[in-house]
Amino acid sequence: MTVIDPYFDPAVNDLRNLLGARTSDELRLLEPQAVFANEIELADRSIRRTNNLRELCAIHAQLFRGVYDWAGHIRTVDIRKPDDDARFFLPVAYIDRAAGFVFGELLEAKSLKGLSVTDFIDRLAYFYDQLNYIHPFREGNGRAQRVFWQRVARDAGYFVDWAKVVGAENDAACRAAMTLGDHRPLGEMFLKIVDRTSPLTN
């Protein structure tokens, strides 16, 4: 049975968008530029710190404002990475329940505050994997999640320098966690990019 993707625009051969992109290549060129500009505006948007799905949706809505008309909305189709052997992310029907459980765990963990750097990295790797598997949005999950965890880290006295990570390393670490239950690659990745918050980031 063929699954119809309501987010797909056959005329573009990619996701429907608000950027006026007429081809997939054009969308891939324009989208990062728009998202970067929207991310710069994040500090002025005063997104409420709730450490839950509501906050993540608000972050996604800001990042992809003017890019996708579904920015900030939970996906309505099951998705997976385009690789032939990729597993599907969490089915749509379970997103709200699973997110409630994961963010409830985060609350019980005091949003990772008061932890040593070793324990912080260990718990961050766990929660990062859990939220990645939920993958609540049709596109832009990684970018929204990076902003979310940067905010959590800052409140806990840490800084995550995402610029030190390339996409392939992040994808491989996430794949190991999701398919093998092995959080070590994520831990090794975070070990390289997590540090105490510097005065310049406060």
Buried (B, 14 or more C-beta within 10 A) or exposed (E): EEEEBEBBBEEBEBBBBEBEBBEEEBBEEBBEEBBEEBBEEBEEEEBEEEBBBBBBBBBBBBBBBEBBEBBBBBBEEBBEBEEEEEEEBBEBEEBEEBBEEBBEEBEEBEBBEEBEBEEBBBBBBBBBBBBBBBBBBBBBBBBBBBBBBBBBBBBBBBBBEBEEBEEEBBEBBBBBBBEEEBBEBBBEBBEEBBEEBEEEEE
